[in-house]
């Protein structure tokens, strides 16, 4: 994924101290370096680590509880009731579960977007999981201070002063820690659930710390209606009115952007996180991605929370990205496999302002990479073109090893950073306890058969 988009068919990569030293022909590098460890990747492919630019890790505990619902009902009957009962340990267990699934799908960078804060310490649970797993993590501290008329429950709202105080605490304690691997951003839940005062404060704090702001924009017609009811305008017009228009703004979903919105997004170099699996799950619509790309907008990929995806799978996300645009536009060339890989790697890095550190395999960049073994799944054999195989014929089984800063989080198919089975058991137990506290009945015998 370097500027020339080279594919080396007999290549090697030298890594030391968390960085890529050199990439070139195998014979030349083997003669040049006396490595402490040599990995024979014959028949395998090395890709840059996949970058997920949108998630709600706490929702991992809610997987499968919001099936077949419109967004408004999904929020009111399941997500908000659970959110007001979250404890820090729930957030930690949920984050561990989601991150482990992400790693197994080749994810090396994760953007979490934590918007409900019914009690203190929820952020710290997720940041603890970031530290323990070794993933490259951006934590978006979210918030809401309005929206009761649209279903937001008061227990998860906070006033701007409370939010600002906690933001400063998080930035001072965590931002650029772990050798720069962990960062803090701001992440207002939506334009329609935050006042102008809150939104402008968040952007000011982000800019003061050299960080970014990410926000749901025009996800559904309801989103636009509610935003206009509160702010007098919607979409990029609303961001423009509030002065939130820098290249460090990452808009999420953008399903119902107008042509004017797209033009302004290109003008201001606003970035986009495209979440096709979630948009399909909630029947939100199809984002006009080809239009955005033609205007030169940076579009990245996001799995979104597991409550509106039922997975954290970057492999599934890539195939869905390509196929959804083809069937919607009736154009088989609407998005190519190569473009999808760019969106999952170098464009994801650009969306986060990190293109000089990650997103491609180049000397001097951080050693975030994936070893892809097509022989781990019959679906991926034969391999004729590595990018096509990844996007159209891959499964999570093919992800053999995953490294961040040169440290293997997954090696030869085994998680190295924690007891995976124990984490899975804790996740199941935490999910059951949260459902009990939140009175959520849509599980096991309480789940109706729907036809």
SULZI-V520190 format. One record per residue. N is the residue number from 1. SS is DSSP state (a for helix, b for strand, c for the rest). PSI is psi as a letter, one per 30 degrees, with the letter a starting at -180 (none if undefined). BURIAL is b if it has 16 or more other ideal C-beta (glycine too) atoms within 10 Angstrom, else e. Layout:
N_SS_PSI_BURIAL ; N_SS_PSI_BURIAL
This chain:
1_c_g_b ; 2_c_l_e ; 3_c_f_e ; 4_c_f_e ; 5_c_h_e ; 6_c_k_e ; 7_c_j_e ; 8_c_j_e ; 9_c_f_e ; 10_c_h_e ; 11_b_l_b ; 12_b_l_b ; 13_b_k_b ; 14_b_k_b ; 15_b_k_b ; 16_b_k_e ; 17_c_h_e ; 18_c_g_b ; 19_b_l_e ; 20_b_k_b ; 21_b_e_e ; 22_b_l_b ; 23_b_k_b ; 24_b_a_e ; 25_b_k_e ; 26_a_e_b ; 27_a_e_e ; 28_a_e_e ; 29_a_e_b ; 30_a_e_e ; 31_a_f_e ; 32_a_e_e ; 33_c_k_e ; 34_c_i_e ; 35_c_k_e ; 36_c_f_e ; 37_c_k_e ; 38_c_k_e ; 39_c_k_e ; 40_c_j_e ; 41_c_g_b ; 42_c_k_e ; 43_c_f_e ; 44_c_l_b ; 45_b_k_b ; 46_b_k_b ; 47_b_l_b ; 48_b_l_b ; 49_c_k_b ; 50_b_k_b ; 51_b_j_b ; 52_b_j_b ; 53_c_g_b ; 54_c_k_b ; 55_c_l_b ; 56_c_j_b ; 57_a_f_b ; 58_a_f_b ; 59_a_f_b ; 60_a_e_b ; 61_a_f_b ; 62_a_g_b ; 63_c_k_b ; 64_c_g_e ; 65_c_f_b ; 66_c_g_b ; 67_c_k_e ; 68_c_h_e ; 69_c_k_b ; 70_c_l_e ; 71_a_e_b ; 72_a_e_e ; 73_a_e_e ; 74_a_e_b ; 75_a_e_b ; 76_a_e_b ; 77_a_f_b ; 78_a_e_b ; 79_a_e_b ; 80_a_e_b ; 81_a_e_b ; 82_a_e_b ; 83_a_e_b ; 84_c_f_b ; 85_c_g_b ; 86_c_k_b ; 87_c_l_b ; 88_a_e_b ; 89_a_e_e ; 90_a_e_b ; 91_a_e_b ; 92_a_e_b ; 93_a_e_b ; 94_a_e_b ; 95_a_e_b ; 96_a_e_b ; 97_a_e_b ; 98_a_e_b ; 99_a_e_b ; 100_a_e_b ; 101_a_e_b ; 102_a_e_b ; 103_a_e_b ; 104_a_f_b ; 105_c_g_b ; 106_c_g_b ; 107_b_k_b ; 108_b_f_b ; 109_b_k_b ; 110_b_k_b ; 111_b_j_b ; 112_b_l_b ; 113_b_j_b ; 114_b_j_b ; 115_c_f_b ; 116_c_k_b ; 117_c_i_b ; 118_c_f_b ; 119_c_l_e ; 120_c_l_e ; 121_c_f_e ; 122_a_e_b ; 123_a_e_b ; 124_a_e_b ; 125_a_e_b ; 126_a_e_b ; 127_a_e_b ; 128_a_e_b ; 129_a_e_b ; 130_a_e_b ; 131_a_e_e ; 132_a_e_e ; 133_a_f_b ; 134_c_g_b ; 135_c_l_b ; 136_b_j_b ; 137_b_k_b ; 138_b_k_b ; 139_b_j_b ; 140_b_j_b ; 141_b_j_b ; 142_b_l_b ; 143_b_l_b ; 144_c_k_b ; 145_c_g_b ; 146_c_a_e ; 147_c_g_b ; 148_a_e_e ; 149_a_f_e ; 150_a_g_b ; 151_c_f_e ; 152_c_k_b ; 153_c_k_b ; 154_a_f_e ; 155_a_f_e ; 156_a_g_b ; 157_c_l_b ; 158_c_l_b ; 159_c_l_e ; 160_a_e_b ; 161_a_e_e ; 162_a_e_e ; 163_a_e_b ; 164_a_e_b ; 165_a_e_e ; 166_a_e_b ; 167_a_e_b ; 168_a_e_e ; 169_a_e_e ; 170_a_e_b ; 171_a_e_b ; 172_a_e_e ; 173_a_e_e ; 174_a_f_b ; 175_c_k_b ; 176_c_g_e ; 177_b_l_e ; 178_c_h_e ; 179_c_h_e ; 180_c_g_e ; 181_c_f_b ; 182_b_k_b ; 183_b_l_b ; 184_b_k_b ; 185_b_l_b ; 186_b_l_b ; 187_b_i_b ; 188_b_k_b ; 189_c_e_b ; 190_b_l_b ; 191_a_e_b ; 192_a_f_b ; 193_a_g_b ; 194_c_k_b ; 195_c_l_b ; 196_a_e_e ; 197_a_e_e ; 198_a_e_b ; 199_a_e_b ; 200_a_e_e ; 201_a_e_b ; 202_a_e_b ; 203_a_e_b ; 204_a_e_e ; 205_a_e_b ; 206_a_e_b ; 207_a_e_e ; 208_a_e_e ; 209_c_g_b ; 210_c_h_e ; 211_c_a_b ; 212_c_l_b ; 213_b_k_b ; 214_b_k_b ; 215_b_k_b ; 216_b_k_b ; 217_b_k_b ; 218_c_h_b ; 219_c_e_b ; 220_c_l_b ; 221_a_e_e ; 222_a_e_e ; 223_a_e_b ; 224_a_e_b ; 225_a_e_e ; 226_a_e_b ; 227_a_e_b ; 228_a_e_b ; 229_a_e_e ; 230_a_e_b ; 231_a_f_b ; 232_c_g_e ; 233_c_l_b ; 234_c_l_b ; 235_a_b_b ; 236_a_f_b ; 237_a_e_b ; 238_a_e_b ; 239_a_e_b ; 240_a_e_b ; 241_a_e_e ; 242_a_f_b ; 243_c_g_e ; 244_c_i_b ; 245_c_g_b ; 246_c_l_e ; 247_c_f_e ; 248_c_g_b ; 249_b_k_b ; 250_b_j_b ; 251_b_k_b ; 252_b_k_b ; 253_b_d_b ; 254_c_h_b ; 255_c_e_b ; 256_c_h_b ; 257_c_k_b ; 258_c_l_e ; 259_a_e_e ; 260_a_e_e ; 261_a_e_b ; 262_a_e_b ; 263_a_e_e ; 264_a_e_b ; 265_a_e_b ; 266_a_e_b ; 267_a_e_e ; 268_a_f_b ; 269_c_h_e ; 270_c_k_b ; 271_b_l_b ; 272_b_k_b ; 273_b_j_b ; 274_b_k_b ; 275_c_i_b ; 276_a_e_b ; 277_a_e_b ; 278_a_e_b ; 279_a_e_b ; 280_a_e_e ; 281_a_e_b ; 282_c_g_b ; 283_c_h_e ; 284_c_f_b ; 285_c_a_b ; 286_c_k_e ; 287_c_k_b ; 288_c_i_b ; 289_a_e_b ; 290_a_e_b ; 291_a_e_e ; 292_a_e_b ; 293_a_e_b ; 294_a_f_e ; 295_c_f_e ; 296_c_g_e ; 297_c_k_b ; 298_c_j_b ; 299_b_k_b ; 300_b_a_b ; 301_b_k_b ; 302_c_k_b ; 303_c_f_b ; 304_c_l_b ; 305_c_l_b ; 306_a_f_b ; 307_a_f_b ; 308_a_h_b ; 309_c_e_b ; 310_c_g_b ; 311_c_l_b ; 312_c_h_b ; 313_c_j_b ; 314_a_f_b ; 315_a_e_b ; 316_a_e_b ; 317_a_e_b ; 318_a_e_b ; 319_a_e_b ; 320_a_e_b ; 321_a_e_b ; 322_a_e_b ; 323_a_e_b ; 324_a_e_b ; 325_a_e_b ; 326_a_e_e ; 327_a_f_e ; 328_a_e_e ; 329_a_f_b ; 330_c_h_e ; 331_c_j_e ; 332_c_f_e ; 333_c_g_e ; 334_c_e_b ; 335_c_k_b ; 336_c_l_e ; 337_a_e_b ; 338_a_e_e ; 339_a_e_b ; 340_a_e_b ; 341_a_e_b ; 342_a_e_b ; 343_a_e_b ; 344_a_f_b ; 345_c_d_b ; 346_a_e_b ; 347_a_e_b ; 348_a_e_b ; 349_a_e_b ; 350_a_e_b ; 351_a_f_b ; 352_c_g_b ; 353_c_g_b ; 354_c_g_b ; 355_c_f_b ; 356_c_f_e ; 357_c_e_b ; 358_c_l_b ; 359_c_f_b ; 360_c_l_b ; 361_c_j_b ; 362_c_k_b ; 363_c_k_e ; 364_c_f_e ; 365_c_l_b ; 366_b_k_b ; 367_c_i_b ; 368_c_j_b ; 369_b_l_b ; 370_b_k_b ; 371_b_j_b ; 372_b_k_b ; 373_c_j_b ; 374_a_f_b ; 375_a_f_e ; 376_a_f_b ; 377_c_k_e ; 378_a_f_e ; 379_a_f_e ; 380_a_g_b ; 381_c_k_e ; 382_c_l_e ; 383_c_j_b ; 384_c_e_e ; 385_c_j_e ; 386_a_e_b ; 387_a_e_b ; 388_a_e_e ; 389_a_e_b ; 390_a_e_b ; 391_a_e_b ; 392_a_f_b ; 393_a_g_b ; 394_c_l_b ; 395_c_l_b ; 396_a_f_b ; 397_a_e_b ; 398_a_f_b ; 399_b_j_b ; 400_b_e_b ; 401_b_k_b ; 402_b_k_b ; 403_b_k_b ; 404_b_k_b ; 405_c_h_b ; 406_c_f_e ; 407_b_k_b ; 408_b_j_b ; 409_b_f_b ; 410_b_k_b ; 411_b_k_e ; 412_c_h_e ; 413_c_g_e ; 414_b_k_e ; 415_b_k_b ; 416_c_f_b ; 417_c_f_b ; 418_c_l_b ; 419_c_j_e ; 420_a_e_b ; 421_a_e_e ; 422_a_e_e ; 423_a_e_b ; 424_a_e_e ; 425_a_e_e ; 426_a_e_b ; 427_a_e_b ; 428_a_e_e ; 429_a_e_e ; 430_a_e_b ; 431_a_e_b ; 432_a_e_e ; 433_a_e_b ; 434_a_e_b ; 435_a_e_b ; 436_a_e_e ; 437_a_e_e ; 438_a_f_b ; 439_c_g_e ; 440_c_j_b ; 441_c_f_e ; 442_c_h_b ; 443_c_l_e ; 444_a_b_e ; 445_a_f_e ; 446_a_f_e ; 447_c_j_e ; 448_c_k_e ; 449_c_k_e ; 450_c_k_e ; 451_c_none_e
